[in-house]
Amino acid sequence: MDEYDLRLIRAAQEGIELTSRPYRALGEEIGISEDEVMDRLRGLVEAGVVRRFAATIGHRALGIVANAMIVWSVPPEETERVGQIMASFDQVTHCYERPFREGWPYNLYTMVHSHSREECEDIAAKISLETEIVEYQVLFSEREFKKTGARI
């Protein structure tokens, strides 16, 4: 990495201008061409310096105010199959496995976002019906404290 890579990462992590040529605008901000911005970003991703380069949407501004972590108790031999089904639901933004813990019988976790708590509960019921997993809890977010990625 050189000085321009660092400047590019710092500028990009603050947000990219919503325009028809966002890489040109980013390049103008740090003093390099649009093509060089794209080449450098591609190189940073390929080198593993940048894990992902993606847009995020402020879901609360769109009226999606109910967020729920649904925790599921899934037999270990079923986690792959069930996890694939759960992850296929459009409303599921995260789906991951964790080990069982003493006093906590849940090993599969899905995060869903919706317009209401009732809709989140409906989604959980549909996932339960589709996967035949009936032991679960819907845990709602109460407050969002921080929503930023790693910074350099």
N, C-alpha and C positions, 0 to 999 in steps of 0.2 A: 504494500500500500504506500502511496505517496501523498503529498499534500492535497492534490486534487481529489483523490479517493476519499480522504477524510472530510474535505469540504462538501463533497457530493453526499456522503452519508449524513452529515449534520444537516444539510439543507433538506434532504429528502425526508428525514425523520420528523421534521417540523411540519410537513404536509406539502403536497404538491398542488400547484395552482390548477383549478378546474378550467381547462382550456382545450382547444382542439390540438394543441402542440405542447403538452406538458413537459416533455423532455427538452424542448427548445427553451421554454421559460426557465427550467431548472438550470440549463447550461448557461443562459444569459446571466442568471443570478451568481454563478460561481466563475464565469469567464471561460467556458469551453463550449464546443459545438454540440448540437443536438445528437449527432452521430457518436461523438465521443462519450456523451452521457450514457447512451444506450450500450456502447461497447464496455464502458467501465462497470456499469451495473451488471451486465451479463458476466463479466469476469469476476466480480465480487461474489456473485451467486455461485458460479462454477468453482471458485476457490473455497467456498464454504464460509467466507467472511460474513456474507449476508445470507441468512437462512431462507427468508422469503421476502418478496416485494409484492405487497397487495394493498388493495383499497379496503378501508373500513367504513362502515355506515353507522352513523349515530342513530341506533334503533329507537331510542327514547324520543327523538325528534320526529320520528315517523309514527309515533303512537304505540309502539311496541313496548309496553311498560311492565309486563309481567314476565319475570324470568324465574325459571325453576330448574333446580338440579333434581333429577329423578334418580333415585338409587334403587338398584335391583339386586335381588338375590338369585343368582343364576348358577345352576350346577356347573362345576368346572369343565366338564366334558361338553357343555353346550355353549360356552361363552363365544366361541368363534362364530357359530351359526346365528346365535341370538344377536350378537354384536353387529353382524352384517345387516340383519333385518332392521335393528334399531337405527343404525347409521343411515339407512336408506330413506328414512322419513325426512321430508323437506324441513320440518320444524326443528329437527335435531341438528344443532351446530357443533356439538362435541359429543363423542362417544368413546369411553375408554374403560379399561379394566384396571382394578386395583386388587391387592390381596385381601382376603377376608381378615378381619381383626377380632380379637376377643371382645364380645359384647356388641359387635357391629357386623351383622350378617350379610352385608352388601358388598358385591364385587364388581358390578357393572354400573357405570354412571353415564347419564345422558343429560345434556343441557338443552333446554327448549326456551324459546322466546315467543310471546304471543301478546295479544291485546288485553287479555284479562286472565285472572287466576283460574276462572272456570274453563277457559280454552286450554290452558296448560294441563288441567286435570283431565279434560277430554282427550287431549293428545296422549297422556299417560295411559288412559283406559284403552285407546286404540292400539298403542304399542303392546300393552299387556295382552289384548285379544289376539293380535297377530303373532306374538311370540309364545303365548301360553305361559308367560311368567306372571304369577299373581302376587308374589311377595315383593312389594316395592313401597317406597315413600316418596311423596312429592315435597321437596323443600324449596320454599320461595325465598328469593333475594328480597331483602328489606331496603338496603341502601347500596349505592355504588360509591366506593371510596376512590378508586383510581382506575384509569383506563388508558395506559400508555405502555408502549413496548420498552425494551432496553434502550438506553441512550448512551452515546459516546461523547 
